[in-house]
Amino acid sequence: MSIAPSASFASTLHIRDHCLCLHAQRAARTLARRFDEAFRPLGLTSGQFSLLNALNRPIPPTIGDVADLLGMDRTTLTAALKPLVDKGRLVIERDAGDGRLRRLRLTSEGAAILAQAKPTWIALHEKIEDELPSALTGDDLRLGLDALAAFERPEHPAAGPA
């Protein structure tokens, strides 16, 4: 029988105060709750808004393209698509050139709800950026978060061999 190593309370406090993952998750949850509340009258969640926005492009993206953009695995994305498909806000279609691929197309109803939601997003987003400490701009924060997200992309040196 092995004995699990004991973690000191001091190490717990150090991790609490320094863990980038904890701080990023807490901030993400806080932001999601604020946007969920703002989008509630429209029958949208913050995640659904992001998903619909990711589909708003001239050529319908593949499931893989959207999963990569949103930093989601395909299984999680597929589950997130279902309520939007059920509400008629998007359709999943076979790719004309490669039947193995599925493309996600925003419907006219999906485009309409996205257009309705954008002023809400703009107003809340401006408010949140105004609430940031004066030494931290939204651009600084995005740059740092994008740098962290880049660790998973194969072209990033820290991701290892492709």
N, C-alpha and C positions, 0 to 999 in steps of 0.2 A: 504494500500500500504506500503510495506516495503522498507526501504532505504538500498541499498547495502553498506557494509562497504568500506571505502576508504583505499587504500593501499598507503603508503608513497613511495616517490621515493627512499628513503634510503632502504626500505625493498625490492624494486625492484632490487637495486644494490646488496644487500646482497644475494638475491636468484640467481642473475646472476653469482656472484662470488663463490657461495658455492654449488649450486645445482648439485649433482652427476648425476642426470638424464640428465640434460642439457649438462654437460661436456661429459658424455658417448655417448650421441646421436651425438654431434658435432664431436667427435673423430671417431665414427662409420661411419658417413657420409663422412668424409675426407678420411678415409681408403678405403671405398667402391669406392669413385671416383677415387682414385689412382689405385686400382686394376681393376676397370672397364676400365680405359684407357689402362692399360697394356694388358688386355685380349681382347680388341676391335678387333685387327687383327685376332683373332681366332674366332670371332663371339660369344664370351661368355661375360657374366657379372660376377661380383664377386660373386653374389648370386648363379648363375648357377654353377660356379666352386665349391662352397661350397657344393651345392646339389649333383653334380656328385661325388665329393670326398666322401660324406657321403654314397653313394651307392657302393663304391669300396670295397667290402668285400666278403668273400667266400659264405655266404648265403645271398640272397637278403633280405633286411630289410623290415619291414612293414611300412606303411605310418605313423603309430603312433610312431614307433621307430625313424624315420627320423625327424618327427615333434619335438619330445622330444630333440633329439640331437641338432637340429638347433634353438631350442627355439621359434618355430613357432606354430600357431594353425593349425589344419588340413585343414581348408578352405583356408588359405593363402598358405599353402604348395601345395594343390591341384591345385590352380591357377598357382603357380610357375612351376609346373610339365608340364603343357600343352605345352609351347614352346619347351621343351626338348623332349617330346613325339612326337610332330609334326616334329621335325628335325631328329627323329629316334635315339636319344641318350639314351633313356631309354624306357622300356615298363612296363606297370602296369599289373600284373598277379594275378589271384586268388591263395590264399594259398592252397596247395595240401591237407593239413590236416583240414583246417577250411575255408570253402568257403566264410565266412563273411569277412575275412581278405584279404587285397590287399598287394602284395609285389612289390617292385620297383627293377627292374633289369637293370643294365647298359648294353647297347648293345655293340657290338664290335666297332661301330662308337663312342659311348659315351666314351668307354675306350680309344680309340685312341685320341680323342680331350682332354681328361683328361691328358693323357701322354704328349701330346704336350704342355699343359698349365702348367704342373708342373715346368719346368725350369724357366718359367716367374714368377711363384709364388715364387720360391726359391730366385731368384735374387732380386725381389722387397721386399720380406720379410726381407732378410738380410740387404738391404739398409735402410728400415724403422727401424729395430732394431738398426742399427748403428747410426741413427739420434736421438735416444732417449737420454735424458739427462744422463750424466755419472752416476748420483746417482740412476738411475732407469733402471733395466734390463728388458728385455722382459719377463723373468720368473716372476719377481715381478709383472709386469703389468698383466700377465695372471692369477697369483694367486689371485690378487685383483678382477679382473673381474669374475673369476670363483666363488669366494666367494659371489659376488653380485648375480650372476645367480643362485646360490644354494638356495636362499631364496624361490624360487618357487617350489623346489623339496620337495615332502612330507617328506622325511627323514630328512630334515633340521628342527631343533627345532623352528626356527622363522616362519615356514610355518604353524604352528598350527596342530591340529589333522587331521589325514588322513581320 
